[in-house]
């Protein structure tokens, strides 16, 4: 399956998702590496086997080996960071914010691709995982680097559509099993 096959698997009741999937990937104005790195990292973060299985080959074909690995690294490190920082933020005791994290995050400093691309992927994964602190942090880095709001929004639009497609197709697979 490919992007087209994934779109065709979306049921009629979710036609908007089919249209949005085609739009956010097929009509994206993001450079190819930013687009496909966002797609891959969000497909992983969506936790949908169907979405990941169907989009990973196209992502791999459109990314350099370094960008492919970096996009997977963004999904991996943000899975950890989003839980840690979201929990720290949600706890009512502000003292947790003063404690040393003590978690390794070396890939953020040396992701193997342009820092802006990795930050964009990290922001998109943070949108999937719902970590406000991480969203703010990555958005600020992107904005300071000159990335416009439209580009930032493009990344979290991709995140939102992939999560919705994954939830819909996974539900259909369960209901039709």
TORPA-4810 file (N, C-alpha, C, O; in nm, 3 decimals):
<nodes>
NODE_1_0.084_-0.117_0.000_0.000_0.000_0.000_0.089_0.124_0.000_0.203_0.120_0.046_X
NODE_2_0.037_0.230_-0.050_0.106_0.357_-0.055_0.012_0.464_-0.002_-0.092_0.432_0.057_X
NODE_3_0.047_0.589_-0.022_-0.041_0.697_0.018_-0.177_0.682_-0.049_-0.281_0.698_0.016_X
NODE_4_-0.178_0.652_-0.179_-0.305_0.636_-0.250_-0.385_0.517_-0.196_-0.507_0.526_-0.180_X
NODE_5_-0.317_0.409_-0.169_-0.386_0.292_-0.114_-0.438_0.320_0.027_-0.546_0.274_0.065_X
NODE_6_-0.361_0.395_0.104_-0.405_0.432_0.239_-0.531_0.518_0.230_-0.626_0.498_0.306_X
NODE_7_-0.532_0.613_0.137_-0.650_0.697_0.118_-0.771_0.613_0.079_-0.882_0.636_0.127_X
NODE_8_-0.750_0.516_-0.008_-0.863_0.434_-0.054_-0.915_0.342_0.057_-1.029_0.296_0.049_X
NODE_9_-0.835_0.315_0.160_-0.879_0.231_0.270_-0.967_0.307_0.370_-1.033_0.245_0.454_X
NODE_10_-0.967_0.438_0.362_-1.045_0.519_0.456_-1.193_0.506_0.421_-1.231_0.526_0.306_X
NODE_11_-1.277_0.472_0.519_-1.419_0.452_0.492_-1.490_0.583_0.454_-1.442_0.693_0.484_X
NODE_12_-1.603_0.568_0.386_-1.678_0.683_0.337_-1.718_0.780_0.448_-1.720_0.901_0.425_X
NODE_13_-1.748_0.729_0.567_-1.788_0.820_0.675_-1.676_0.914_0.718_-1.701_1.013_0.786_X
NODE_14_-1.554_0.883_0.679_-1.438_0.965_0.713_-1.378_1.029_0.587_-1.256_1.046_0.577_X
NODE_15_-1.465_1.066_0.493_-1.420_1.125_0.367_-1.332_1.247_0.389_-1.236_1.269_0.314_X
NODE_16_-1.363_1.328_0.491_-1.281_1.446_0.519_-1.136_1.407_0.547_-1.043_1.477_0.507_X
NODE_17_-1.117_1.295_0.616_-0.980_1.249_0.644_-0.908_1.211_0.516_-0.789_1.241_0.499_X
NODE_18_-0.979_1.146_0.426_-0.921_1.109_0.296_-0.875_1.233_0.221_-0.764_1.238_0.168_X
NODE_19_-0.962_1.333_0.216_-0.928_1.458_0.148_-0.812_1.529_0.216_-0.721_1.579_0.151_X
NODE_20_-0.816_1.533_0.349_-0.709_1.598_0.424_-0.576_1.525_0.411_-0.471_1.589_0.404_X
NODE_21_-0.579_1.393_0.409_-0.456_1.316_0.392_-0.390_1.350_0.259_-0.269_1.372_0.251_X
NODE_22_-0.471_1.353_0.154_-0.418_1.389_0.024_-0.363_1.531_0.022_-0.262_1.558_-0.043_X
NODE_23_-0.430_1.619_0.091_-0.390_1.760_0.093_-0.263_1.783_0.173_-0.170_1.848_0.124_X
NODE_24_-0.257_1.732_0.297_-0.142_1.764_0.382_-0.013_1.697_0.335_0.096_1.745_0.363_X
NODE_25_-0.026_1.586_0.263_0.095_1.522_0.210_0.112_1.555_0.063_0.219_1.599_0.020_X
NODE_26_0.008_1.534_-0.015_0.020_1.552_-0.160_0.033_1.695_-0.206_0.092_1.721_-0.311_X
NODE_27_-0.019_1.789_-0.129_-0.013_1.931_-0.168_0.070_2.015_-0.072_0.058_2.137_-0.071_X
NODE_28_0.152_1.952_0.006_0.232_2.024_0.105_0.335_2.113_0.036_0.390_2.078_-0.068_X
NODE_29_0.358_2.227_0.096_0.462_2.318_0.046_0.593_2.300_0.122_0.690_2.370_0.096_X
NODE_30_0.596_2.206_0.215_0.720_2.179_0.287_0.822_2.119_0.191_0.786_2.044_0.100_X
NODE_31_0.950_2.151_0.211_1.053_2.081_0.134_1.042_1.930_0.159_0.995_1.887_0.264_X
NODE_32_1.085_1.852_0.061_1.068_1.706_0.066_1.119_1.645_0.197_1.051_1.560_0.255_X
NODE_33_1.236_1.685_0.243_1.291_1.625_0.365_1.205_1.661_0.486_1.178_1.575_0.570_X
NODE_34_1.163_1.786_0.497_1.078_1.824_0.610_0.944_1.750_0.605_0.895_1.703_0.707_X
NODE_35_0.887_1.741_0.486_0.758_1.673_0.471_0.767_1.527_0.511_0.693_1.481_0.598_X
NODE_36_0.858_1.453_0.449_0.862_1.309_0.471_0.918_1.272_0.608_0.885_1.167_0.662_X
NODE_37_1.004_1.358_0.664_1.048_1.336_0.802_0.934_1.357_0.900_0.921_1.284_0.998_X
NODE_38_0.849_1.457_0.872_0.731_1.478_0.955_0.635_1.361_0.941_0.582_1.313_1.041_X
NODE_39_0.614_1.315_0.820_0.524_1.202_0.796_0.574_1.079_0.872_0.496_1.014_0.942_X
NODE_40_0.701_1.047_0.858_0.755_0.926_0.922_0.750_0.938_1.075_0.705_0.846_1.142_X
NODE_41_0.797_1.049_1.129_0.799_1.062_1.275_0.657_1.059_1.332_0.634_1.002_1.439_X
NODE_42_0.562_1.120_1.262_0.423_1.120_1.311_0.355_0.985_1.289_0.270_0.945_1.369_X
NODE_43_0.391_0.916_1.182_0.336_0.781_1.162_0.380_0.690_1.277_0.301_0.610_1.326_X
NODE_44_0.504_0.703_1.318_0.553_0.626_1.432_0.479_0.668_1.558_0.430_0.584_1.634_X
NODE_45_0.470_0.798_1.581_0.406_0.850_1.702_0.256_0.818_1.707_0.198_0.811_1.815_X
NODE_46_0.194_0.800_1.591_0.051_0.770_1.588_0.018_0.635_1.651_-0.095_0.610_1.691_X
NODE_47_0.118_0.549_1.658_0.103_0.414_1.713_0.008_0.328_1.630_-0.041_0.226_1.678_X
NODE_48_-0.017_0.368_1.508_-0.104_0.290_1.419_-0.018_0.203_1.328_0.055_0.254_1.243_X
NODE_49_-0.025_0.072_1.346_0.052_-0.016_1.257_0.017_0.005_1.110_0.105_-0.003_1.024_X
NODE_50_-0.108_0.030_1.081_-0.152_0.048_0.942_-0.087_0.172_0.882_-0.030_0.165_0.773_X
NODE_51_-0.096_0.284_0.950_-0.039_0.409_0.899_0.112_0.396_0.882_0.166_0.435_0.778_X
NODE_52_0.180_0.343_0.981_0.325_0.328_0.972_0.365_0.233_0.859_0.454_0.264_0.780_X
NODE_53_0.300_0.119_0.852_0.333_0.020_0.750_0.315_0.076_0.610_0.394_0.046_0.520_X
NODE_54_0.212_0.158_0.589_0.182_0.207_0.455_0.261_0.330_0.416_0.287_0.350_0.297_X
NODE_55_0.299_0.413_0.510_0.370_0.536_0.476_0.522_0.525_0.487_0.595_0.603_0.426_X
NODE_56_0.571_0.430_0.565_0.716_0.416_0.584_0.792_0.393_0.454_0.897_0.455_0.436_X
NODE_57_0.745_0.307_0.362_0.823_0.289_0.239_0.837_0.417_0.157_0.944_0.444_0.101_X
NODE_58_0.731_0.497_0.148_0.740_0.624_0.074_0.832_0.721_0.147_0.909_0.794_0.083_X
NODE_59_0.824_0.723_0.278_0.913_0.811_0.355_1.058_0.770_0.331_1.144_0.855_0.307_X
NODE_60_1.085_0.642_0.339_1.222_0.594_0.319_1.273_0.627_0.179_1.390_0.662_0.162_X
NODE_61_1.186_0.618_0.080_1.225_0.649_-0.058_1.249_0.798_-0.079_1.323_0.836_-0.170_X
NODE_62_1.190_0.883_0.004_1.201_1.027_-0.012_1.300_1.093_0.083_1.321_1.214_0.076_X
NODE_63_1.362_1.014_0.170_1.457_1.068_0.266_1.595_1.007_0.245_1.608_0.892_0.203_X
NODE_64_1.698_1.085_0.275_1.833_1.029_0.278_1.839_0.931_0.395_1.755_0.939_0.485_X
NODE_65_1.935_0.841_0.396_1.947_0.751_0.511_1.961_0.827_0.644_1.908_0.784_0.746_X
NODE_66_2.033_0.939_0.641_2.051_1.018_0.763_1.919_1.080_0.809_1.888_1.079_0.929_X
NODE_67_1.842_1.132_0.716_1.714_1.194_0.752_1.614_1.088_0.798_1.536_1.112_0.890_X
NODE_68_1.617_0.972_0.734_1.529_0.862_0.775_1.557_0.824_0.920_1.464_0.809_1.000_X
NODE_69_1.684_0.808_0.955_1.721_0.774_1.091_1.687_0.887_1.188_1.640_0.862_1.299_X
NODE_70_1.710_1.010_1.146_1.681_1.125_1.232_1.531_1.137_1.260_1.492_1.170_1.372_X
NODE_71_1.448_1.111_1.161_1.302_1.118_1.182_1.258_1.011_1.282_1.174_1.037_1.368_X
NODE_72_1.315_0.891_1.270_1.284_0.787_1.367_1.337_0.825_1.506_1.273_0.796_1.607_X
NODE_73_1.453_0.889_1.508_1.509_0.934_1.635_1.422_1.040_1.700_1.406_1.041_1.823_X
NODE_74_1.365_1.130_1.620_1.275_1.233_1.674_1.154_1.168_1.740_1.113_1.209_1.848_X
NODE_75_1.098_1.069_1.674_0.982_0.999_1.732_1.021_0.929_1.862_0.945_0.930_1.959_X
NODE_76_1.138_0.869_1.864_1.182_0.794_1.983_1.210_0.887_2.101_1.159_0.865_2.210_X
NODE_77_1.290_0.990_2.079_1.327_1.077_2.191_1.208_1.156_2.241_1.196_1.182_2.361_X
NODE_78_1.119_1.195_2.150_1.003_1.273_2.194_0.901_1.184_2.264_0.824_1.235_2.347_X
NODE_79_0.897_1.056_2.235_0.810_0.965_2.310_0.848_0.969_2.458_0.761_0.969_2.545_X
NODE_80_0.976_0.972_2.485_1.024_0.982_2.623_1.003_1.122_2.679_0.945_1.139_2.786_X
NODE_81_1.051_1.222_2.607_1.045_1.359_2.657_0.902_1.408_2.677_0.873_1.477_2.775_X
NODE_82_0.813_1.372_2.587_0.675_1.419_2.600_0.610_1.365_2.726_0.537_1.439_2.793_X
NODE_83_0.634_1.241_2.761_0.579_1.187_2.885_0.644_1.255_3.005_0.575_1.296_3.098_X
NODE_84_0.776_1.267_3.003_0.848_1.324_3.116_0.806_1.470_3.139_0.766_1.505_3.250_X
NODE_85_0.815_1.553_3.036_0.788_1.696_3.054_0.640_1.726_3.071_0.603_1.818_3.144_X
NODE_86_0.555_1.650_3.007_0.411_1.668_3.028_0.374_1.635_3.173_0.297_1.707_3.235_X
NODE_87_0.430_1.527_3.226_0.403_1.488_3.365_0.458_1.592_3.461_0.390_1.630_3.557_X
NODE_88_0.577_1.638_3.437_0.638_1.740_3.523_0.550_1.866_3.525_0.532_1.929_3.629_X
NODE_89_0.498_1.902_3.410_0.413_2.020_3.398_0.277_2.000_3.466_0.223_2.093_3.527_X
NODE_90_0.222_1.881_3.454_0.089_1.855_3.509_0.087_1.837_3.660_-0.017_1.860_3.723_X
NODE_91_0.197_1.797_3.718_0.203_1.783_3.863_0.188_1.921_3.928_0.248_2.018_3.882_X
NODE_92_0.111_1.928_4.032_0.086_2.058_4.096_0.205_2.106_4.179_0.211_2.223_4.215_X
NODE_93_0.298_2.019_4.209_0.415_2.056_4.288_0.523_2.113_4.196_0.584_2.038_4.120_X
NODE_94_0.549_2.246_4.201_0.646_2.307_4.111_0.790_2.265_4.138_0.879_2.292_4.056_X
NODE_95_0.815_2.200_4.249_0.952_2.157_4.282_1.005_2.055_4.181_1.126_2.044_4.162_X
NODE_96_0.915_1.979_4.116_0.962_1.883_4.016_1.033_1.953_3.901_1.124_1.897_3.840_X
NODE_97_0.993_2.075_3.874_1.057_2.153_3.769_1.198_2.196_3.802_1.273_2.238_3.713_X
NODE_98_1.236_2.187_3.928_1.371_2.226_3.969_1.467_2.107_3.973_1.588_2.124_3.985_X
NODE_99_1.411_1.986_3.964_1.495_1.867_3.971_1.563_1.840_3.836_1.507_1.869_3.730_X
NODE_100_1.683_1.785_3.844_1.757_1.748_3.725_1.684_1.633_3.656_1.643_1.537_3.721_X
NODE_101_1.668_1.642_3.524_1.598_1.537_3.450_1.676_1.406_3.456_1.618_1.301_3.482_X
NODE_102_1.805_1.411_3.432_1.886_1.291_3.439_1.857_1.192_3.328_1.884_1.072_3.343_X
NODE_103_1.803_1.238_3.216_1.774_1.151_3.101_1.865_1.191_2.985_1.887_1.309_2.959_X
NODE_104_1.915_1.093_2.916_2.001_1.121_2.800_1.916_1.165_2.682_1.814_1.105_2.650_X
NODE_105_1.962_1.274_2.618_1.893_1.331_2.502_1.996_1.380_2.401_1.977_1.485_2.339_X
NODE_106_2.102_1.305_2.384_2.212_1.347_2.297_2.169_1.372_2.153_2.225_1.459_2.086_X
NODE_107_2.071_1.298_2.105_2.030_1.310_1.966_1.977_1.450_1.935_1.985_1.495_1.821_X
NODE_108_1.922_1.518_2.033_1.871_1.654_2.009_1.985_1.748_1.972_1.967_1.837_1.888_X
NODE_109_2.099_1.731_2.034_2.215_1.814_2.004_2.286_1.777_1.876_2.353_1.861_1.816_X
NODE_110_2.273_1.653_1.833_2.341_1.607_1.712_2.251_1.508_1.638_2.276_1.388_1.640_X
NODE_111_2.145_1.559_1.572_2.048_1.469_1.510_2.090_1.409_1.376_2.026_1.316_1.328_X
NODE_112_2.197_1.460_1.316_2.240_1.407_1.187_2.177_1.476_1.067_2.206_1.440_0.953_X
NODE_113_2.090_1.573_1.092_2.026_1.654_0.986_2.024_1.798_1.033_2.067_1.830_1.145_X
NODE_114_1.974_1.886_0.947_1.960_2.026_0.986_1.877_2.036_1.114_1.775_1.968_1.128_X
NODE_115_1.921_2.120_1.206_1.853_2.137_1.335_1.706_2.176_1.316_1.620_2.129_1.390_X
NODE_116_1.677_2.262_1.219_1.539_2.305_1.195_1.450_2.187_1.159_1.337_2.178_1.206_X
NODE_117_1.499_2.097_1.076_1.419_1.981_1.037_1.387_1.894_1.159_1.273_1.853_1.179_X
NODE_118_1.489_1.867_1.239_1.469_1.784_1.358_1.373_1.852_1.456_1.290_1.785_1.517_X
NODE_119_1.385_1.981_1.472_1.294_2.056_1.561_1.151_2.049_1.510_1.057_2.035_1.589_X
NODE_120_1.133_2.059_1.378_0.999_2.052_1.320_0.938_1.914_1.346_0.821_1.904_1.383_X
NODE_121_1.016_1.809_1.327_0.967_1.673_1.353_0.937_1.655_1.501_0.838_1.591_1.537_X
NODE_122_1.021_1.710_1.587_0.999_1.700_1.731_0.872_1.773_1.772_0.798_1.725_1.858_X
NODE_123_0.847_1.887_1.712_0.724_1.961_1.740_0.602_1.880_1.697_0.504_1.871_1.771_X
NODE_124_0.608_1.821_1.578_0.495_1.743_1.527_0.466_1.623_1.616_0.350_1.593_1.646_X
NODE_125_0.570_1.554_1.659_0.552_1.440_1.750_0.496_1.488_1.884_0.412_1.421_1.944_X
NODE_126_0.542_1.602_1.930_0.490_1.658_2.055_0.342_1.692_2.043_0.269_1.682_2.141_X
NODE_127_0.298_1.731_1.924_0.156_1.756_1.902_0.078_1.625_1.916_-0.027_1.621_1.979_X
NODE_128_0.131_1.519_1.857_0.066_1.388_1.869_0.056_1.347_2.015_-0.048_1.299_2.060_X
NODE_129_0.163_1.367_2.089_0.169_1.322_2.228_0.113_1.422_2.328_0.104_1.392_2.447_X
NODE_130_0.076_1.540_2.283_0.009_1.637_2.369_0.093_1.697_2.480_0.043_1.716_2.591_X
NODE_131_0.219_1.727_2.453_0.304_1.789_2.555_0.318_1.939_2.526_0.391_1.978_2.435_X
NODE_132_0.247_2.020_2.602_0.250_2.164_2.583_0.387_2.226_2.604_0.427_2.315_2.530_X
NODE_133_0.460_2.178_2.704_0.594_2.232_2.729_0.686_2.206_2.610_0.761_2.295_2.568_X
NODE_134_0.680_2.086_2.555_0.764_2.052_2.441_0.720_2.129_2.316_0.804_2.175_2.238_X
NODE_135_0.590_2.142_2.297_0.540_2.221_2.184_0.593_2.363_2.191_0.645_2.415_2.092_X
NODE_136_0.581_2.426_2.306_0.630_2.563_2.322_0.780_2.572_2.298_0.827_2.662_2.229_X
NODE_137_0.854_2.478_2.354_0.999_2.480_2.341_1.043_2.467_2.195_1.126_2.545_2.148_X
NODE_138_0.988_2.370_2.124_1.029_2.348_1.984_0.979_2.459_1.894_1.047_2.498_1.799_X
NODE_139_0.859_2.511_1.922_0.807_2.622_1.841_0.895_2.744_1.857_0.922_2.814_1.758_X
NODE_140_0.941_2.773_1.978_1.028_2.888_2.000_1.160_2.874_1.927_1.210_2.971_1.870_X
NODE_141_1.218_2.754_1.928_1.343_2.731_1.856_1.321_2.752_1.706_1.403_2.815_1.638_X
NODE_142_1.212_2.699_1.655_1.182_2.713_1.512_1.160_2.860_1.475_1.214_2.906_1.374_X
NODE_143_1.084_2.932_1.553_1.057_3.073_1.524_1.185_3.155_1.530_1.206_3.244_1.447_X
NODE_144_1.272_3.127_1.629_1.400_3.199_1.639_1.489_3.170_1.519_1.573_3.253_1.482_X
NODE_145_1.472_3.053_1.459_1.550_3.015_1.340_1.488_3.072_1.212_1.539_3.048_1.102_X
NODE_146_1.379_3.147_1.225_1.318_3.211_1.109_1.208_3.131_1.042_1.161_3.169_0.935_X
NODE_147_1.166_3.022_1.103_1.059_2.941_1.046_0.926_3.012_1.072_0.898_3.055_1.184_X
NODE_148_0.845_3.025_0.968_0.718_3.097_0.982_0.610_3.009_1.044_0.623_2.886_1.049_X
NODE_149_0.505_3.073_1.090_0.395_3.002_1.156_0.326_2.904_1.061_0.279_2.799_1.105_X
NODE_150_0.319_2.938_0.935_0.254_2.849_0.838_0.328_2.715_0.829_0.265_2.610_0.818_X
NODE_151_0.460_2.719_0.833_0.539_2.595_0.829_0.517_2.514_0.956_0.499_2.392_0.951_X
NODE_152_0.518_2.581_1.071_0.493_2.513_1.197_0.354_2.449_1.194_0.338_2.333_1.233_X
NODE_153_0.255_2.524_1.148_0.119_2.470_1.142_0.110_2.354_1.044_0.035_2.259_1.069_X
NODE_154_0.183_2.359_0.936_0.183_2.250_0.839_0.225_2.119_0.907_0.169_2.014_0.880_X
NODE_155_0.324_2.127_0.995_0.372_2.007_1.065_0.265_1.951_1.156_0.243_1.829_1.158_X
NODE_156_0.197_2.036_1.232_0.097_1.978_1.322_-0.034_1.946_1.251_-0.116_1.872_1.306_X
NODE_157_-0.054_1.999_1.132_-0.167_1.952_1.050_-0.140_1.808_1.006_-0.230_1.723_1.011_X
NODE_158_-0.019_1.780_0.962_0.018_1.643_0.924_-0.002_1.551_1.043_-0.060_1.443_1.030_X
NODE_159_0.045_1.593_1.160_0.031_1.511_1.281_-0.115_1.480_1.309_-0.150_1.366_1.336_X
NODE_160_-0.200_1.581_1.302_-0.341_1.561_1.336_-0.410_1.468_1.237_-0.491_1.384_1.277_X
NODE_161_-0.380_1.482_1.110_-0.445_1.397_1.010_-0.397_1.253_1.022_-0.479_1.161_1.014_X
NODE_162_-0.268_1.232_1.042_-0.218_1.095_1.053_-0.274_1.024_1.176_-0.305_0.905_1.170_X
NODE_163_-0.287_1.095_1.286_-0.345_1.034_1.406_-0.491_0.997_1.380_-0.536_0.889_1.417_X
NODE_164_-0.565_1.086_1.316_-0.707_1.060_1.288_-0.723_0.943_1.191_-0.810_0.859_1.209_X
NODE_165_-0.640_0.938_1.088_-0.646_0.827_0.993_-0.612_0.697_1.064_-0.680_0.596_1.043_X
NODE_166_-0.509_0.699_1.146_-0.472_0.579_1.220_-0.582_0.531_1.313_-0.612_0.412_1.318_X
NODE_167_-0.643_0.623_1.386_-0.752_0.585_1.478_-0.869_0.525_1.400_-0.928_0.426_1.443_X
NODE_168_-0.902_0.584_1.287_-1.014_0.537_1.206_-0.985_0.400_1.147_-1.068_0.309_1.158_X
NODE_169_-0.869_0.383_1.086_-0.839_0.254_1.021_-0.816_0.144_1.124_-0.855_0.030_1.101_X
NODE_170_-0.756_0.177_1.236_-0.738_0.076_1.341_-0.871_0.034_1.399_-0.891_-0.084_1.429_X
NODE_171_-0.964_0.129_1.416_-1.098_0.095_1.464_-1.170_0.005_1.365_-1.233_-0.093_1.404_X
NODE_172_-1.161_0.039_1.238_-1.225_-0.043_1.135_-1.167_-0.184_1.132_-1.240_-0.282_1.117_X
NODE_173_-1.036_-0.194_1.145_-0.972_-0.326_1.146_-1.021_-0.409_1.265_-1.045_-0.529_1.252_X
NODE_174_-1.036_-0.345_1.379_-1.087_-0.415_1.498_-1.232_-0.456_1.481_-1.270_-0.568_1.514_X
NODE_175_-1.314_-0.365_1.430_-1.456_-0.393_1.414_-1.483_-0.500_1.308_-1.583_-0.571_1.315_X
NODE_176_-1.394_-0.509_1.211_-1.413_-0.604_1.102_-1.333_-0.732_1.119_-1.327_-0.815_1.029_X
NODE_177_-1.270_-0.748_1.235_-1.187_-0.868_1.259_-1.275_-0.989_1.285_-1.223_-1.099_1.307_X
</nodes>
